[in-house]
Amino acid sequence: MRYRCIIFDCDGTLVDPLGGIAAAMNEALSRHGFPTVPRESYRDIVGWGTDRLTELALPEEARTEKAIQEVAALAMQLMTQQPIEQGLSEPYPGIPELVTRLAELKAPRSKRVFTAVLSNKPDSALRRLMGDLFGANAFDAVCGLHSGIAPKPDPQAAWEILAEWGKNPHDTIFVGDSEIDIETARNSGCYPLGVSWGFRSRAILEKAGAARIIDTPEEIWDLL
């Protein structure tokens, strides 16, 4: 087994969150008196974290620091409170099976594969979502955006996760659907693996420097 660690992005990689993001952000915009954004338009502006998402969702003339902070804070609160039963955020086809198979490799007699989720989604919302969709112990680490940690593509969080395991970036696959994830992988020294089912095109992933782009989750096993 060549790689012993896998760090997954969340939105656009493990989970299709577009419905949940659009619902929360549009509710926050509406409550503050701003126009809402079409659901599909969020596809092109997610990935940089809630503050940047809010900035891009606001009308250009309304992008003040005060407006961004207020709308972003409400959107984060709404995302954290979204009932999973609404089906606004769902795993992509094949992802639950992949997560289950990787969890089976954690058995004492199996070859150990460490798994983590690293996202620019707010940490509390990310942890709740991963627990609801995959179970509390599906991943060895779950790390969302929180105070004291730089957002992707800064490599800080990836390095901290690996340091806690005593692992090397060169033993690690970083899986993501956007140029932000590929840049994070390259910045941290991990293997940059792109997925074609997320929010960005193959051309964007290739330009960002993806070593390989897969079309199904099962292809991850080729690297293991």
Protein Blocks (a to p, Z undefined) as FASTA:
>chain_A
ZZfcdcddfehplpccklmmmmmmmmmmmmnopacddfklmmmmgonajklmmmmmpcfk
lmcfklmmmmmmmmmmmmmmpcfklomaccdehklmmmmmmmmmmpmkbccdddddddfb
dfklmmmmmmmmnojklpfbdcdddehiacdfbfklmmmmmmmnopafklpccddfbfkl
mmmmmmnopacdddfklmbdfklmmmnopabdcfbfklmmmmZZ
